[in-house]
């Protein structure tokens, strides 16, 4: 988790490593799920981290809710 948090900070808007916003959001999800630090809730937390990553890259609060979007069109998802 320490390495993940360090990477997340270094690739964020105030970080030293520049990265495409959507690539970073995708990697945030992938890295967190691979770490799997919790017995339950990893997917929900990972989706919340993606939302946070996108909002952070836009420089403003985001009302985007990936879980709601997925649930609304679950069959197609």
C-alpha positions as CSV (number, residue, x, y, z in Angstrom):
1,X,0.0,0.0,0.0
2,X,2.9,2.4,0.7
3,X,4.3,1.9,-2.8
4,X,0.8,2.3,-4.3
5,X,0.2,5.6,-2.3
6,X,3.6,6.9,-3.3
7,X,3.0,6.0,-7.0
8,X,-0.5,7.6,-6.8
9,X,0.9,10.8,-5.4
10,X,3.8,11.0,-7.9
11,X,1.4,10.6,-10.9
12,X,-1.2,13.0,-9.6
13,X,-1.6,16.6,-10.7
14,X,1.0,17.8,-8.2
15,X,3.3,14.8,-8.9
16,X,6.5,14.7,-10.9
17,X,5.4,11.9,-13.3
18,X,3.1,13.0,-16.1
19,X,0.5,10.5,-17.3
20,X,-2.6,10.4,-19.4
21,X,-5.6,11.0,-17.1
22,X,-7.6,7.9,-18.2
23,X,-4.5,5.7,-18.2
24,X,-3.8,6.8,-14.7
25,X,-7.4,6.2,-13.6
26,X,-7.3,2.7,-15.1
27,X,-4.0,1.9,-13.4
28,X,-5.3,3.2,-10.1
29,X,-8.1,0.6,-10.4
30,X,-5.8,-2.2,-11.6
31,X,-3.1,-1.7,-9.0
32,X,-5.5,-1.4,-6.1
33,X,-7.4,-4.5,-7.0
34,X,-4.1,-6.4,-7.5
35,X,-3.0,-5.4,-4.0
36,X,-6.4,-6.6,-2.6
37,X,-5.8,-5.2,0.9
38,X,-9.4,-5.9,2.2
39,X,-11.4,-9.1,2.6
40,X,-14.4,-7.4,1.1
41,X,-15.1,-4.1,-0.7
42,X,-12.1,-4.0,-2.9
43,X,-14.2,-3.4,-6.1
44,X,-16.2,-0.6,-4.5
45,X,-13.1,1.1,-3.1
46,X,-11.3,0.7,-6.5
47,X,-14.2,2.3,-8.3
48,X,-14.2,5.1,-5.8
49,X,-10.5,5.6,-6.3
50,X,-11.1,5.8,-10.1
51,X,-13.7,8.5,-9.5
52,X,-11.3,10.4,-7.3
53,X,-8.5,10.1,-9.8
54,X,-10.6,11.5,-12.6
55,X,-12.0,14.3,-10.4
56,X,-8.4,15.1,-9.2
57,X,-7.2,15.3,-12.8
58,X,-10.0,17.6,-13.7
59,X,-9.2,19.8,-10.7
60,X,-12.7,19.7,-9.3
61,X,-15.2,17.6,-7.5
62,X,-16.9,15.0,-9.7
63,X,-20.5,13.7,-9.4
64,X,-19.5,10.7,-11.6
65,X,-20.5,7.4,-9.9
66,X,-19.1,4.4,-11.7
67,X,-21.1,2.0,-9.6
68,X,-24.4,3.6,-10.5
69,X,-23.5,3.8,-14.2
70,X,-22.6,0.1,-14.2
71,X,-25.7,-0.9,-12.3
72,X,-28.0,1.1,-14.5
73,X,-26.9,-0.8,-17.6
74,X,-25.7,-4.0,-16.0
75,X,-26.8,-6.4,-18.8
76,X,-24.8,-4.6,-21.4
77,X,-21.8,-4.1,-19.0
